[in-house]
Amino acid sequence: MNSAPLGIFDSGVGGLTVVRAVQELLPSEDILYLGDTARLPYGSKSPETIRHFADEDVRFLISKGVKAIVVACNTATAHALPQLREQYRIPILGVIEAGVEAALADERSERIGIIATRGTIRSHAYQHALALRRTGLMIHPQAAPLLVPLIEENWIDHPATRAVLKTYLDPLVEKGIDTLMLACTHYPLLIPVLREMLPDDVRLVDSATTCAEHLKRELTALELLKDANFEGGLQLYLTDLSEEFEALARQFLKRSPGRIQRAILGA
């Protein structure tokens, strides 16, 4: 099993920030990525539909022989992870638990801001997970629906993006947050801009880095790490292929995505 690939899935290409973080932390691991681009976004779907989609994503990855799966989608993690863990024996990790652990790793964290898509904020998954682990926290969620399209337009350092960010961040800064959770896998691309715009003492916790670190701990504990003498490869599968998605994959990975293959789910 150690030589089998890791499976990672998301509703689109945002989860490729998780892929990049895993490649940096675990360079010997082979990765098989599935982006359900034909049915994105998951955030606007009902919980029942999201669970159905996530189940098909997992079945596809298992059919490819993966040794563990990362749900690199906050919405799918919030609504489908418990069901997936009950249904399948393979290790399945989500992005929420890792982010919450990282946010609370600093005992001084008291006022935590969360920016995410509307679907993730409405699920209360982060708020609930934080409150369960530490009492007395001041938790300030902020839906940020305009950020994903701006990022996918590659307007990372565009005045329009800065203006939108200011609108989302100002209420959180006014509330004195000491930690900001980037609860969407697109958002790590905004870290350089966020560091400029936020006070120096606000700690950033991004779902990609924290997920990769959590994955390494889990694989180590399960003795599933691949031999470090090998260089890992990447296979990309999308349920809808287009030049746009190929360009986005290159943007998120910061390198050529190589050949992208078509995935057919539910077959």
C-alpha positions in Angstrom: 0.0 0.0 0.0 2.9 2.4 0.7 3.6 2.8 -3.0 0.0 3.4 -4.0 -1.0 7.0 -4.8 -2.8 9.5 -2.6 -6.2 10.5 -3.8 -7.3 14.2 -3.5 -10.6 15.6 -4.7 -12.4 18.9 -4.9 -15.4 20.3 -6.8 -13.0 22.2 -9.1 -9.4 23.1 -9.3 -9.1 25.0 -6.0 -7.9 21.8 -4.3 -4.7 22.0 -6.4 -3.4 24.3 -3.7 -3.6 21.3 -1.4 -1.8 19.2 -4.1 1.0 21.8 -4.2 1.3 21.9 -0.5 1.5 18.0 -0.3 4.1 18.0 -3.1 6.2 20.4 -1.2 5.9 18.5 2.1 5.8 14.9 0.7 7.7 15.1 -2.6 8.0 11.3 -2.9 4.3 10.7 -2.9 2.3 10.0 -6.1 -1.0 12.0 -6.2 -4.1 11.3 -8.2 -6.3 14.4 -8.3 -10.0 14.5 -9.2 -11.8 17.8 -9.9 -15.5 17.6 -10.4 -15.5 20.5 -12.8 -18.7 19.4 -14.6 -20.8 19.9 -11.4 -19.1 22.8 -9.6 -19.7 24.7 -7.4 -20.7 22.3 -4.6 -21.4 25.3 -2.3 -24.7 26.1 -3.9 -26.0 22.5 -3.8 -28.1 20.9 -1.1 -26.3 18.8 1.6 -27.9 15.6 0.1 -26.6 16.4 -3.4 -23.1 17.2 -2.0 -23.0 13.9 -0.2 -24.0 12.1 -3.4 -21.3 13.9 -5.4 -18.7 13.2 -2.8 -19.5 9.5 -2.6 -19.0 9.3 -6.4 -15.7 11.1 -6.1 -14.5 8.7 -3.5 -15.6 5.7 -5.5 -13.7 6.9 -8.5 -10.5 7.4 -6.5 -10.8 4.0 -4.8 -11.2 2.4 -8.2 -7.8 3.9 -9.1 -6.2 2.1 -6.1 -5.4 5.1 -3.8 -4.2 4.4 -0.3 -5.8 7.4 1.4 -8.1 10.3 0.4 -8.1 14.0 1.1 -11.4 15.8 0.7 -9.9 19.1 -0.5 -13.2 20.9 -0.5 -14.6 22.7 2.5 -18.2 22.2 1.6 -17.8 18.5 0.9 -15.8 18.1 4.2 -18.6 19.9 6.1 -21.5 17.9 4.7 -20.1 14.5 3.6 -17.0 13.6 5.6 -18.7 11.7 8.5 -20.7 9.6 6.1 -17.7 8.8 3.9 -15.7 7.7 6.9 -18.5 5.4 8.0 -19.0 3.9 4.6 -15.3 3.3 3.5 -12.4 1.6 5.4 -9.8 3.7 3.6 -8.4 6.7 5.5 -10.3 9.8 4.5 -9.2 13.2 5.7 -10.9 16.6 5.4 -9.6 20.2 5.4 -11.7 21.5 8.4 -10.2 19.5 11.2 -6.6 20.3 10.1 -7.4 24.0 9.9 -9.1 24.1 13.3 -6.2 22.3 15.0 -3.7 24.8 13.4 -5.8 27.8 14.5 -5.9 26.6 18.1 -2.3 25.5 18.2 -1.4 28.9 19.6 -3.0 29.1 23.0 -3.2 32.9 22.6 -5.8 32.6 19.9 -9.0 34.1 21.2 -10.6 36.1 18.4 -10.8 34.0 15.3 -12.0 35.3 11.9 -13.1 33.0 9.2 -13.4 33.8 5.5 -15.0 31.2 3.3 -17.7 30.7 0.6 -21.3 31.2 1.6 -21.9 27.4 1.7 -19.0 26.8 4.1 -20.1 29.7 6.4 -23.7 28.5 6.4 -22.7 25.0 7.3 -21.3 26.3 10.6 -18.7 23.5 10.4 -15.7 25.7 11.4 -17.6 27.6 14.0 -18.9 24.3 15.6 -15.5 22.6 15.4 -13.7 25.6 17.0 -16.3 25.9 19.8 -16.1 22.2 20.6 -12.4 22.4 21.1 -12.1 25.5 23.2 -14.6 27.5 25.2 -14.6 31.3 25.4 -13.5 31.9 21.8 -14.8 34.9 19.9 -15.6 33.5 16.4 -16.3 35.9 13.6 -17.4 34.2 10.3 -17.4 36.3 7.1 -18.8 34.9 3.8 -16.6 36.1 0.9 -18.4 34.9 -2.3 -16.5 37.3 -4.7 -13.0 36.0 -4.0 -13.2 32.7 -5.9 -14.1 34.3 -9.3 -11.5 37.0 -8.8 -8.8 34.4 -8.0 -9.9 32.3 -11.0 -9.6 35.4 -13.2 -6.0 35.7 -11.9 -6.7 39.1 -10.4 -4.7 38.3 -7.3 -3.1 41.8 -6.9 -5.8 43.7 -8.8 -7.2 46.9 -7.3 -10.7 45.3 -7.6 -9.6 42.4 -5.5 -8.0 44.6 -2.9 -11.2 46.6 -2.7 -13.3 43.5 -2.2 -10.9 42.1 0.4 -11.0 45.4 2.3 -14.8 45.2 2.5 -14.6 41.6 3.9 -11.7 42.2 6.2 -12.5 45.6 7.7 -15.3 44.3 10.0 -13.0 41.5 11.2 -10.1 43.8 11.9 -12.5 46.1 13.8 -13.4 43.2 16.0 -9.8 42.7 16.9 -9.2 39.3 15.4 -5.8 37.7 16.2 -6.2 34.8 13.8 -7.7 34.6 10.3 -8.7 31.2 8.9 -8.6 31.0 5.1 -11.4 28.4 4.8 -11.4 27.9 1.1 -8.7 26.2 -0.9 -8.5 29.0 -3.4 -7.5 31.5 -0.7 -3.8 30.6 -0.2 -3.1 32.4 -3.5 -4.1 35.6 -1.7 -1.7 35.2 1.2 0.9 37.8 -0.1 -1.9 40.4 -0.5 -3.5 39.5 2.8 -0.2 40.0 4.7 0.0 43.5 3.3 -3.5 44.4 4.2 -3.8 42.8 7.7 -2.2 44.0 10.9 1.2 42.3 11.5 -0.1 40.5 14.6 -2.9 38.7 12.8 -1.9 35.0 12.2 -3.0 33.4 8.9 -4.1 29.8 8.9 -4.6 28.4 5.4 -6.4 25.1 4.6 -3.8 23.9 2.1 -0.7 24.0 4.3 -2.5 22.7 7.4 -4.1 19.9 5.4 -0.8 18.8 4.0 0.8 18.8 7.5 -2.2 16.8 8.9 -1.9 14.3 6.1 1.8 13.7 6.8 1.0 13.0 10.5 -1.7 10.6 9.6 0.3 8.7 7.0 3.2 8.5 9.4 1.0 7.1 12.1 -0.5 4.5 9.7 2.9 3.7 8.3 1.7 4.5 4.8 4.5 6.9 3.7 6.2 6.1 0.5 9.9 5.5 0.3 11.6 8.9 0.2 14.1 7.8 -2.5 11.5 8.3 -5.2 10.1 11.4 -6.8 6.3 11.5 -6.8 4.1 12.0 -9.9 0.8 13.7 -10.5 -2.2 12.5 -12.4 -5.0 15.0 -13.0 -8.6 14.0 -13.7 -11.4 16.4 -14.4 -15.1 15.6 -15.1 -15.2 18.5 -17.7 -12.2 19.4 -19.8 -11.6 22.9 -21.1 -8.7 25.3 -21.9 -9.9 27.4 -19.0 -9.5 24.6 -16.5 -6.0 23.8 -17.9 -4.9 27.4 -17.4 -6.4 27.4 -13.9 -4.5 24.2 -13.0 -1.3 25.8 -14.2 -2.0 28.9 -12.0 -2.8 26.9 -8.9 0.1 24.4 -9.2 2.6 27.1 -10.3 3.8 24.6 -12.9 2.6 22.7 -16.0 -0.2 20.3 -15.0 0.9 17.9 -17.7 -1.7 15.7 -19.4 -5.2 16.1 -17.9 -7.6 13.2 -18.3 -11.4 13.0 -18.4 -13.1 11.3 -15.5 -16.5 9.6 -15.8 -18.2 9.3 -12.5 -20.9 6.8 -11.5 -20.1 4.4 -14.2 
